[in-house]
């Protein structure tokens, strides 16, 4: 179906199926005809590739992915959309819809079964309220995927792609960069959606690293440290790390000094290597 970006067509289909938008699920469907082809092309949808799509809407992006990739498996949580998708995707013979919550799916098994012998990329228009949990779920699962291309709220995109040592950086920036190389691809105005959200969006791509940093001694503690460091970003690093991780302030201060950092340093000033150094210094001490 080639008219899925036409507002009249969308409204007619949704009305016929008795569908109404769910604020709880953060539903904003794309209606800008130029956006989904760009997402598909920049998101590795190509001959020989398999695509895992998260959230289908009424299938606008799904159609574009299916035109380019060998196979698309789309996970959609909203049962009410199943009859809509049966209509809008009826000509897409290489698309499989799974009506489940992406956070509850065994993705390792899914990818083994659906894409046994081809490279896989993830593409999605993510609801704003669940962007970070889904991204971290995908990354921490260490799936056999090459990239994650998603549309997210502009502010979230800028935070996710922020470089360590800059004012925009946050815990999600460090976590995402630990697993991947993030890149902001292009902006999408709020008028590109129905209903129109209150903010603009951006499309970003995370190119998955073949290996995460090898010198991290305790990955679990590393991420605990990063979250603690940014929990009170206006304060100097020693205070929130000591408080959240329940470590003596002097012990944290000594580790900060041993890592070659000033006692007044804040989380946003640290590079990835400095977070790793601090983690390796403090982790063994916390275990004792």
C-alpha positions as CSV (number, residue, x, y, z in Angstrom):
1,X,0.0,0.0,0.0
2,X,1.7,3.2,-1.2
3,X,-0.6,5.9,0.3
4,X,0.2,5.3,4.0
5,X,1.7,8.8,4.4
6,X,-1.5,10.4,3.2
7,X,-3.5,11.7,6.2
8,X,-6.8,11.0,4.6
9,X,-5.9,7.4,3.9
10,X,-4.5,6.9,7.5
11,X,-7.7,8.4,9.1
12,X,-9.9,6.3,6.9
13,X,-8.1,3.1,7.8
14,X,-7.9,3.8,11.5
15,X,-11.6,4.9,11.6
16,X,-12.7,1.7,9.8
17,X,-10.9,-0.4,12.3
18,X,-12.1,1.6,15.3
19,X,-8.6,2.5,16.3
20,X,-7.7,5.4,18.6
21,X,-4.3,6.7,19.6
22,X,-2.9,5.6,23.0
23,X,-1.1,8.2,25.1
24,X,0.0,5.4,27.4
25,X,1.9,3.8,24.5
26,X,3.2,7.1,23.2
27,X,1.8,6.6,19.8
28,X,2.7,9.2,17.1
29,X,2.5,7.8,13.6
30,X,4.7,9.1,10.8
31,X,3.0,10.9,7.9
32,X,5.9,12.6,6.3
33,X,6.5,10.6,3.1
34,X,10.2,11.5,2.9
35,X,11.3,10.3,6.3
36,X,10.7,6.5,6.3
37,X,12.7,5.9,3.0
38,X,15.6,7.8,4.5
39,X,15.5,5.7,7.7
40,X,15.3,2.5,5.7
41,X,18.2,3.5,3.4
42,X,20.4,4.8,6.3
43,X,19.4,1.9,8.6
44,X,21.0,-0.9,6.5
45,X,17.8,-2.1,4.9
46,X,19.3,-3.7,1.8
47,X,19.4,-6.9,-0.2
48,X,20.9,-9.7,1.8
49,X,19.9,-8.1,5.2
50,X,17.4,-8.9,7.8
51,X,15.6,-6.1,9.7
52,X,14.1,-6.2,13.2
53,X,11.6,-3.4,13.5
54,X,10.3,-2.3,16.9
55,X,6.9,-0.8,16.8
56,X,5.1,-0.7,13.5
57,X,2.5,2.1,13.8
58,X,0.3,1.4,10.8
59,X,3.3,0.1,8.8
60,X,4.6,3.1,7.0
61,X,8.3,2.3,7.9
62,X,7.6,-1.4,7.6
63,X,6.7,-1.1,4.0
64,X,9.9,0.9,3.2
65,X,12.0,-1.7,5.0
66,X,10.3,-4.6,3.2
67,X,11.0,-3.0,-0.2
68,X,14.8,-3.0,0.5
69,X,15.6,-5.8,2.9
70,X,15.3,-9.6,2.4
71,X,13.1,-10.0,5.5
72,X,11.5,-7.9,8.1
73,X,10.4,-9.1,11.5
74,X,8.4,-6.4,13.3
75,X,7.5,-6.6,17.0
76,X,4.4,-4.6,17.9
77,X,2.9,-4.5,21.4
78,X,-0.5,-3.1,20.5
79,X,-3.0,-5.9,19.7
80,X,-5.4,-3.3,18.3
81,X,-3.1,-2.7,15.4
82,X,-3.1,-6.3,14.2
83,X,-6.1,-6.0,11.9
84,X,-4.8,-2.7,10.6
85,X,-1.4,-4.2,9.7
86,X,-3.1,-7.2,8.1
87,X,-4.6,-4.7,5.6
88,X,-1.7,-2.2,5.2
89,X,1.0,-4.9,4.9
90,X,-1.0,-7.4,2.8
91,X,1.3,-7.0,-0.2
92,X,4.5,-7.3,1.9
93,X,5.3,-11.0,1.6
94,X,8.6,-10.7,3.4
95,X,7.2,-9.2,6.7
96,X,6.4,-11.1,9.9
97,X,4.5,-9.4,12.7
98,X,5.0,-10.5,16.3
99,X,2.4,-9.1,18.7
100,X,4.5,-8.9,21.9
101,X,6.4,-6.4,24.1
102,X,9.9,-6.1,22.8
103,X,11.2,-6.1,26.4
104,X,9.6,-9.5,27.0
105,X,10.8,-11.2,23.8
106,X,13.8,-13.6,23.8
107,X,15.7,-11.7,21.2
108,X,18.6,-14.1,21.0
109,X,16.3,-16.9,20.1
110,X,14.2,-14.8,17.8
111,X,17.2,-13.7,15.7
112,X,18.6,-17.3,15.6
113,X,15.2,-18.5,14.2
114,X,14.4,-15.7,11.9
115,X,17.8,-14.6,10.6
116,X,20.1,-17.6,10.8
117,X,22.4,-16.7,7.9
118,X,22.3,-13.0,7.3
119,X,23.4,-9.7,8.9
120,X,20.7,-8.0,10.9
121,X,19.9,-4.4,11.7
122,X,17.3,-2.8,14.0
123,X,15.1,0.0,12.9
124,X,12.4,1.7,15.0
125,X,10.3,4.8,15.7
126,X,10.6,4.6,19.5
127,X,8.0,6.1,21.9
128,X,9.7,8.8,23.9
129,X,8.9,7.4,27.3
130,X,10.7,4.1,26.7
131,X,13.6,5.1,24.5
132,X,16.4,4.4,27.0
133,X,15.1,1.1,28.4
134,X,14.7,-0.3,24.9
135,X,18.1,0.9,23.7
136,X,19.9,-0.5,26.7
137,X,18.0,-3.8,26.5
138,X,19.2,-4.2,22.9
139,X,22.7,-3.2,23.7
140,X,23.1,-5.2,26.9
141,X,21.7,-8.3,25.3
142,X,24.7,-8.3,23.0
143,X,22.6,-9.4,20.1
144,X,24.2,-10.4,16.8
145,X,23.2,-7.1,15.1
146,X,25.2,-4.6,13.1
147,X,23.3,-1.4,13.8
148,X,20.3,0.2,15.6
149,X,18.7,3.1,13.7
150,X,15.9,4.8,15.6
151,X,13.9,8.0,15.7
152,X,13.8,9.5,19.1
153,X,13.0,12.8,20.8
154,X,15.5,15.5,19.7
155,X,16.8,16.1,23.3
156,X,17.2,12.4,23.8
157,X,19.1,12.1,20.5
158,X,21.5,14.8,21.5
159,X,22.1,13.3,24.9
160,X,22.6,9.8,23.5
161,X,25.1,11.0,20.9
162,X,26.9,13.5,23.2
163,X,30.7,13.0,23.4
164,X,32.2,12.3,26.8
165,X,33.7,15.5,28.3
166,X,30.9,17.7,26.9
167,X,28.1,19.4,28.8
168,X,25.4,17.4,27.1
169,X,26.8,14.0,28.1
170,X,24.9,11.8,30.6
171,X,24.9,8.2,31.8
172,X,23.0,7.1,28.7
173,X,25.8,8.7,26.5
174,X,28.5,6.7,28.2
175,X,26.5,3.5,28.2
176,X,25.6,3.7,24.5
177,X,29.2,4.6,23.5
178,X,30.5,1.7,25.5
179,X,28.6,-0.7,23.2
180,X,28.4,1.3,19.9
181,X,29.4,4.3,17.9
182,X,26.4,6.7,17.8
183,X,25.7,9.1,15.1
184,X,23.0,11.7,14.6
185,X,21.7,11.3,11.1
186,X,18.9,13.9,10.5
187,X,16.2,16.0,12.2
188,X,12.4,15.3,11.9
189,X,10.0,18.1,12.7
190,X,7.0,17.5,14.9
191,X,4.7,18.2,12.0
192,X,5.8,14.9,10.4
193,X,3.6,12.9,12.9
194,X,-0.1,12.3,13.6
195,X,-1.0,13.3,16.2
196,X,1.8,15.9,16.3
197,X,3.9,15.7,19.5
198,X,5.1,18.7,21.4
199,X,8.8,18.2,20.4
200,X,10.9,17.6,17.3
201,X,12.7,14.3,16.7
202,X,16.0,13.0,15.3
203,X,17.0,9.9,13.7
204,X,20.2,8.3,15.1
205,X,22.2,5.2,14.2
206,X,24.2,3.2,16.7
207,X,26.9,1.1,14.9
208,X,27.6,-1.8,17.2
209,X,31.2,-2.3,18.3
210,X,32.7,-5.7,17.6
211,X,34.2,-5.6,21.1
212,X,33.4,-3.6,24.2
213,X,36.4,-2.0,26.0
214,X,38.6,-4.9,27.1
215,X,40.1,-3.2,30.2
216,X,36.9,-3.0,32.2
217,X,37.4,-5.4,35.1
218,X,33.7,-5.4,36.4
219,X,31.2,-4.4,33.9
220,X,28.3,-4.3,36.3
221,X,30.1,-2.0,38.7
222,X,31.3,0.2,35.8
223,X,27.7,1.0,34.9
224,X,26.7,1.5,38.6
225,X,29.6,4.0,38.8
226,X,28.5,5.9,35.7
227,X,24.9,6.1,36.9
228,X,26.0,7.3,40.3
229,X,28.3,9.9,38.8
230,X,25.5,11.5,36.8
231,X,22.9,11.2,39.5
232,X,23.8,14.7,40.8
233,X,25.5,16.1,37.8
234,X,25.9,19.6,39.3
235,X,27.9,18.3,42.2
236,X,31.6,17.3,42.1
237,X,32.1,13.6,41.2
238,X,33.2,12.5,44.7
239,X,29.9,13.4,46.4
240,X,27.3,11.4,44.4
241,X,29.7,8.4,43.8
242,X,30.3,8.2,47.6
243,X,26.6,8.6,48.4
244,X,25.0,6.3,45.8
245,X,27.6,3.5,46.0
246,X,27.9,3.8,49.8
247,X,31.7,4.2,49.7
248,X,33.7,6.3,52.1
249,X,34.3,9.8,50.7
250,X,38.0,9.6,51.3
251,X,38.2,6.3,49.4
252,X,36.5,7.9,46.4
253,X,38.7,10.9,46.7
254,X,41.8,8.7,46.7
255,X,40.6,6.9,43.6
256,X,39.9,10.2,41.8
257,X,43.5,11.3,42.6
258,X,44.9,8.0,41.6
259,X,43.1,8.3,38.2
260,X,44.9,11.7,37.7
261,X,41.8,13.8,38.2
262,X,41.2,17.0,40.2
263,X,39.1,16.6,43.3
264,X,36.6,19.1,41.9
265,X,36.0,17.2,38.7
266,X,32.4,16.6,37.6
267,X,31.0,13.6,35.7
268,X,30.5,15.5,32.5
269,X,34.3,16.2,32.3
270,X,35.4,12.6,32.3
271,X,36.4,10.6,29.2
272,X,35.5,7.0,28.8
273,X,39.0,5.9,29.8
274,X,38.7,7.8,33.0
275,X,35.4,6.2,34.0
276,X,37.0,2.8,33.3
277,X,40.1,3.7,35.5
278,X,37.9,4.9,38.3
279,X,35.7,1.7,38.0
280,X,38.8,-0.5,38.2
281,X,40.1,1.4,41.2
282,X,36.9,1.4,43.2
283,X,35.4,-1.9,42.2
284,X,37.7,-4.2,44.2
285,X,37.5,-1.9,47.2
286,X,33.7,-2.0,47.3
287,X,33.9,-5.8,47.1
288,X,35.9,-5.9,50.3
